[in-house]
């Protein structure tokens, strides 16, 4: 079963920028259009927890990327 299109219209990244998410039905993931975090969809339920997301700014920092300057 796929996510409801109306739900997809209102879902947003849980980070402070609240950017829209792109849904990949085959991979069962939602990807933030701004920060690049990837959120899993488990049993048709989006898991929008920053601690469980893959990629994004925290992953870049761990790989040696540049951290945002204050």
N, CA, C and O atoms as a MOPAC input file, in Angstrom:
PM7 MOZYME 1SCF
protein

 N      0.83500 1    -1.17600 1     0.00000 1
 C      0.00000 1     0.00000 1     0.00000 1
 C      0.88900 1     1.25200 1     0.00000 1
 O      1.88200 1     1.29700 1     0.72600 1
 N      0.55600 1     2.23400 1    -0.77700 1
 C      1.33700 1     3.46300 1    -0.87800 1
 C      0.79000 1     4.50800 1     0.09100 1
 O     -0.33400 1     4.40200 1     0.58200 1
 N      1.60700 1     5.50600 1     0.34900 1
 C      1.15700 1     6.60100 1     1.20700 1
 C      0.08000 1     7.41900 1     0.49800 1
 O      0.10000 1     7.57700 1    -0.72300 1
 N     -0.83600 1     7.92000 1     1.27100 1
 C     -1.93000 1     8.73600 1     0.75400 1
 C     -1.37500 1    10.02600 1     0.14400 1
 O     -0.59500 1    10.72200 1     0.79400 1
 N     -1.76200 1    10.35700 1    -1.08800 1
 C     -1.26600 1    11.58000 1    -1.73500 1
 C     -1.55500 1    12.85400 1    -0.93400 1
 O     -0.75700 1    13.79100 1    -0.95500 1
 N     -2.68300 1    12.89200 1    -0.23400 1
 C     -2.99400 1    14.07100 1     0.59000 1
 C     -2.02800 1    14.18100 1     1.77100 1
 O     -1.64900 1    15.28400 1     2.16500 1
 N     -1.63500 1    13.05100 1     2.32700 1
 C     -0.65700 1    13.05800 1     3.41100 1
 C      0.68700 1    13.55700 1     2.89200 1
 O      1.34900 1    14.36200 1     3.54600 1
 N      1.08700 1    13.08000 1     1.71800 1
 C      2.36400 1    13.49400 1     1.13700 1
 C      2.42800 1    15.00300 1     0.90800 1
 O      3.50100 1    15.59900 1     0.99100 1
 N      1.28100 1    15.62000 1     0.62100 1
 C      1.24400 1    17.06200 1     0.39100 1
 C      1.55300 1    17.86000 1     1.65100 1
 O      2.08400 1    18.96700 1     1.55800 1
 N      1.23200 1    17.32400 1     2.82600 1
 C      1.43000 1    18.08200 1     4.05500 1
 C      2.66500 1    17.66800 1     4.84600 1
 O      3.08200 1    18.39000 1     5.75100 1
 N      3.25700 1    16.52100 1     4.52600 1
 C      4.45900 1    16.09800 1     5.23900 1
 C      5.61100 1    17.04600 1     4.94200 1
 O      5.75900 1    17.53900 1     3.82400 1
 N      6.42900 1    17.29400 1     5.97300 1
 C      7.59200 1    18.16800 1     5.81900 1
 C      8.71200 1    17.64500 1     6.70700 1
 O      8.47300 1    16.88800 1     7.64800 1
 N      9.91800 1    18.05100 1     6.40000 1
 C     11.07800 1    17.67200 1     7.19600 1
 C     10.88100 1    18.17900 1     8.62600 1
 O     10.44200 1    19.31200 1     8.82000 1
 N     11.19900 1    17.36000 1     9.62700 1
 C     11.02300 1    17.79000 1    11.00500 1
 C     12.08600 1    18.77300 1    11.49400 1
 O     11.97200 1    19.29000 1    12.60500 1
 N     13.11700 1    19.04200 1    10.68800 1
 C     14.12900 1    20.02800 1    11.07000 1
 C     13.50400 1    21.42300 1    10.99300 1
 O     12.37100 1    21.57200 1    10.53600 1
 N     14.22300 1    22.41600 1    11.42800 1
 C     13.67100 1    23.76900 1    11.53800 1
 C     13.25400 1    24.39300 1    10.21100 1
 O     12.43900 1    25.31600 1    10.20600 1
 N     13.78200 1    23.92400 1     9.09500 1
 C     13.42800 1    24.51400 1     7.79400 1
 C     12.09300 1    23.97600 1     7.25300 1
 O     11.49400 1    24.60600 1     6.38100 1
 N     11.62500 1    22.84900 1     7.74200 1
 C     10.33000 1    22.25900 1     7.35900 1
 C     10.12800 1    22.19600 1     5.84100 1
 O      9.05300 1    22.51600 1     5.33300 1
 N     11.17200 1    21.78100 1     5.13300 1
 C     11.11300 1    21.67800 1     3.67300 1
 C     10.24900 1    20.48900 1     3.25500 1
 O     10.06500 1    19.54700 1     4.02500 1
 N      9.72300 1    20.53900 1     2.03200 1
 C      8.92900 1    19.41300 1     1.51400 1
 C      9.78100 1    18.14700 1     1.38800 1
 O     11.01000 1    18.20400 1     1.34900 1
 N      9.09500 1    17.01000 1     1.32600 1
 C      9.75500 1    15.71700 1     1.19500 1
 C      9.37400 1    15.06600 1    -0.12300 1
 O      8.22800 1    15.15300 1    -0.56300 1
 N     10.35200 1    14.40900 1    -0.75200 1
 C     10.09700 1    13.63700 1    -1.97400 1
 C      9.93400 1    12.17400 1    -1.58600 1
 O     10.75900 1    11.62300 1    -0.85700 1
 N      8.86800 1    11.54700 1    -2.07600 1
 C      8.55600 1    10.15100 1    -1.74600 1
 C      9.06700 1     9.22300 1    -2.82000 1
 O      8.80300 1     9.43200 1    -4.00500 1
 N      9.80000 1     8.19400 1    -2.41600 1
 C     10.25000 1     7.13200 1    -3.31500 1
 C      9.51100 1     5.86700 1    -2.89100 1
 O      9.88900 1     5.21500 1    -1.91800 1
 N      8.45400 1     5.52400 1    -3.63000 1
 C      7.60100 1     4.39600 1    -3.26300 1
 C      8.36200 1     3.07400 1    -3.31500 1
 O      8.13100 1     2.19800 1    -2.48200 1
 N      9.25200 1     2.92200 1    -4.26700 1
 C      9.98900 1     1.66200 1    -4.40200 1
 C     10.94500 1     1.46100 1    -3.22400 1
 O     11.03000 1     0.36500 1    -2.67000 1
 N     11.66100 1     2.51500 1    -2.84300 1
 C     12.61000 1     2.41300 1    -1.73700 1
 C     11.94300 1     2.58400 1    -0.37900 1
 O     12.56100 1     2.32100 1     0.65200 1
 N     10.67100 1     3.02800 1    -0.37000 1
 C      9.93900 1     3.30800 1     0.86100 1
 C     10.69300 1     4.32200 1     1.72400 1
 O     10.96000 1     4.08800 1     2.90300 1
 N     11.03100 1     5.46600 1     1.09200 1
 C     11.72900 1     6.53300 1     1.79400 1
 C     11.15000 1     7.88300 1     1.41800 1
 O     10.51900 1     8.04300 1     0.37300 1
 N     11.37800 1     8.85100 1     2.29500 1
 C     11.06100 1    10.25100 1     2.06000 1
 C     12.37500 1    11.01700 1     2.18100 1
 O     13.10400 1    10.84600 1     3.15700 1
 N     12.68000 1    11.85800 1     1.19800 1
 C     13.92900 1    12.61100 1     1.19500 1
 C     13.63000 1    14.09500 1     1.27300 1
 O     12.80400 1    14.61300 1     0.52100 1
 N     14.30300 1    14.77400 1     2.18500 1
 C     14.12400 1    16.21500 1     2.34700 1
 C     14.72800 1    16.93200 1     1.14300 1
 O     15.85100 1    16.63900 1     0.73200 1
 N     13.97600 1    17.86600 1     0.58600 1
 C     14.43400 1    18.60000 1    -0.59100 1
 C     15.47500 1    19.65600 1    -0.23600 1
 O     16.12600 1    20.19700 1    -1.13000 1
 N     15.64700 1    19.96100 1     1.05000 1
 C     16.63000 1    20.97300 1     1.44200 1
 C     17.89500 1    20.37700 1     2.05100 1
 O     18.99900 1    20.67200 1     1.59400 1
 N     17.74500 1    19.54400 1     3.07600 1
 C     18.93400 1    19.03900 1     3.77700 1
 C     19.39200 1    17.67000 1     3.28600 1
 O     20.50800 1    17.25100 1     3.59100 1
 N     18.54800 1    16.96700 1     2.53300 1
 C     18.93300 1    15.67400 1     1.98300 1
 C     18.75600 1    14.49700 1     2.92600 1
 O     19.10200 1    13.37000 1     2.57300 1
 N     18.22500 1    14.73500 1     4.11600 1
 C     17.99400 1    13.60400 1     5.02200 1
 C     16.99900 1    12.63300 1     4.39100 1
 O     16.07900 1    13.03100 1     3.67600 1
 N     17.21100 1    11.34900 1     4.67600 1
 C     16.34000 1    10.30500 1     4.15700 1
 C     15.63000 1     9.65000 1     5.33100 1
 O     16.26200 1     9.14600 1     6.25900 1
 N     14.30400 1     9.67000 1     5.27100 1
 C     13.46500 1     9.09700 1     6.31800 1
 C     12.80100 1     7.83600 1     5.78200 1
 O     12.27600 1     7.83700 1     4.66800 1
 N     12.82200 1     6.76200 1     6.56300 1
 C     12.20400 1     5.50500 1     6.14200 1
 C     10.69300 1     5.55400 1     6.32500 1
 O     10.16800 1     6.28900 1     7.16200 1
 N     10.01500 1     4.74900 1     5.51900 1
 C      8.58600 1     4.51600 1     5.67500 1
 C      8.45200 1     3.04900 1     6.05200 1
 O      8.76600 1     2.16200 1     5.25900 1
 N      7.98000 1     2.80300 1     7.27500 1
 C      7.85700 1     1.42700 1     7.76900 1
 C      6.38700 1     1.07600 1     7.93100 1
 O      5.65300 1     1.75700 1     8.64600 1
 N      5.96800 1     0.02400 1     7.27200 1
 C      4.56600 1    -0.42100 1     7.33400 1
 C      3.61900 1     0.73300 1     7.00700 1
 O      2.60000 1     0.92900 1     7.66900 1
 N      3.97900 1     1.48800 1     5.97300 1
 C      3.18500 1     2.63000 1     5.49000 1
 C      3.09800 1     3.77700 1     6.49400 1
 O      2.18900 1     4.60300 1     6.41100 1
 N      4.03000 1     3.83400 1     7.43900 1
 C      4.07500 1     4.92700 1     8.41200 1
 C      5.42000 1     5.64900 1     8.26300 1
 O      6.46900 1     5.03800 1     8.46600 1
 N      5.40300 1     6.94100 1     7.91000 1
 C      6.65000 1     7.69400 1     7.80500 1
 C      7.30200 1     7.85700 1     9.18100 1
 O      6.64000 1     8.24700 1    10.14300 1
 N      8.58800 1     7.56200 1     9.27000 1
 C      9.34100 1     7.71800 1    10.51500 1
 C     10.12900 1     9.02400 1    10.39500 1
 O     11.25300 1     9.03800 1     9.89300 1
 N      9.53100 1    10.10700 1    10.85800 1
 C     10.12300 1    11.43600 1    10.70100 1
 C     10.85400 1    11.85200 1    11.97200 1
 O     10.55000 1    12.88300 1    12.57100 1
 N     11.81300 1    11.04100 1    12.36700 1
 C     12.64100 1    11.31500 1    13.53200 1
 C     14.04500 1    11.66600 1    13.05400 1
 O     14.66600 1    10.89500 1    12.32300 1
 N     14.54800 1    12.83100 1    13.46700 1
 C     15.87700 1    13.25800 1    13.03100 1
 C     16.95300 1    12.25800 1    13.44200 1
 O     17.91200 1    12.04200 1    12.70100 1
 N     16.80300 1    11.65000 1    14.60700 1
 C     17.79700 1    10.68400 1    15.09300 1
 C     17.84900 1     9.41300 1    14.25200 1
 O     18.86400 1     8.71700 1    14.25800 1
 N     16.78400 1     9.10100 1    13.53700 1
 C     16.74300 1     7.88600 1    12.73800 1
 C     16.94200 1     8.14700 1    11.24700 1
 O     16.97500 1     7.20600 1    10.45400 1
 N     17.07300 1     9.39600 1    10.86600 1
 C     17.26200 1     9.74000 1     9.45100 1
 C     18.67300 1     9.37700 1     9.00300 1
 O     19.61300 1     9.35800 1     9.79800 1
 N     18.79400 1     9.09400 1     7.72000 1
 C     20.11300 1     8.84200 1     7.11800 1
 C     20.49500 1    10.06400 1     6.29100 1
 O     19.62900 1    10.78900 1     5.79900 1
 N     21.79100 1    10.28400 1     6.14600 1
 C     22.26100 1    11.39300 1     5.32200 1
 C     22.03100 1    12.72800 1     5.99600 1
 O     21.79500 1    12.80000 1     7.20100 1
 N     22.10400 1    13.77800 1     5.20500 1
 C     21.89100 1    15.11400 1     5.73500 1
 C     23.14400 1    15.69300 1     6.35000 1
 O     24.22300 1    15.11500 1     6.21800 1
 N     23.02000 1    16.82600 1     7.02100 1
 C     24.17400 1    17.55000 1     7.56100 1
 C     24.99500 1    16.74500 1     8.55800 1
 O     26.22200 1    16.83100 1     8.52300 1
 N     24.38900 1    15.97500 1     9.43400 1
 C     25.14300 1    15.20800 1    10.42500 1
 C     26.03100 1    14.16900 1     9.75900 1
 O     27.15400 1    13.94000 1    10.20900 1
 N     25.55400 1    13.54200 1     8.70700 1
 C     26.35000 1    12.53600 1     7.99500 1
 C     27.53900 1    13.19100 1     7.29300 1
 O     28.62300 1    12.61100 1     7.24300 1
 N     27.34600 1    14.38700 1     6.75600 1
 C     28.44900 1    15.10000 1     6.11000 1
 C     29.52600 1    15.44100 1     7.12300 1
 O     30.71200 1    15.31200 1     6.82000 1
 N     29.14300 1    15.87600 1     8.32700 1
 C     30.09700 1    16.19800 1     9.37700 1
 C     30.89100 1    14.96100 1     9.76700 1
 O     32.09900 1    15.04800 1     9.98600 1
 N     30.23200 1    13.81000 1     9.85600 1
 C     30.90300 1    12.56000 1    10.24800 1
 C     31.89500 1    12.12000 1     9.17900 1
 O     32.90700 1    11.49300 1     9.49600 1
 N     31.61700 1    12.44200 1     7.91400 1
 C     32.52500 1    12.06700 1     6.82400 1
 C     33.64500 1    13.07700 1     6.63700 1
 O     34.50300 1    12.90300 1     5.77100 1
 N     33.64200 1    14.12600 1     7.43800 1
 C     34.70100 1    15.11900 1     7.30100 1
 C     34.28500 1    16.32000 1     6.47700 1
 O     35.13500 1    17.12000 1     6.08600 1
 N     32.99800 1    16.46600 1     6.20300 1
 C     32.51100 1    17.62600 1     5.46700 1
 C     32.57200 1    18.85700 1     6.35300 1
 O     32.84900 1    18.76100 1     7.54900 1
 N     32.31700 1    19.98500 1     5.77300 1
 C     32.38600 1    21.21100 1     6.55200 1
 C     31.10600 1    21.40800 1     7.34900 1
 O     29.99700 1    21.23700 1     6.84300 1
 N     31.29400 1    21.76900 1     8.59600 1
 C     30.15800 1    22.03800 1     9.47700 1
 C     29.71300 1    23.47300 1     9.27300 1
 O     30.54000 1    24.32700 1     8.95300 1
 N     28.44500 1    23.76100 1     9.44700 1
 C     27.97600 1    25.13700 1     9.32200 1
 C     28.65000 1    26.03000 1    10.35200 1
 O     28.80100 1    25.63100 1    11.50600 1
 N     29.04800 1    27.19900 1     9.96600 1
 C     29.69700 1    28.14300 1    10.85600 1
 C     28.65900 1    28.96400 1    11.58200 1
 O     27.68100 1    29.39800 1    10.97400 1
 N     28.85200 1    29.19100 1    12.89200 1
 C     27.87900 1    29.98300 1    13.66100 1
 C     27.87400 1    31.43100 1    13.26000 1
 O     27.11100 1    32.22300 1    13.81500 1

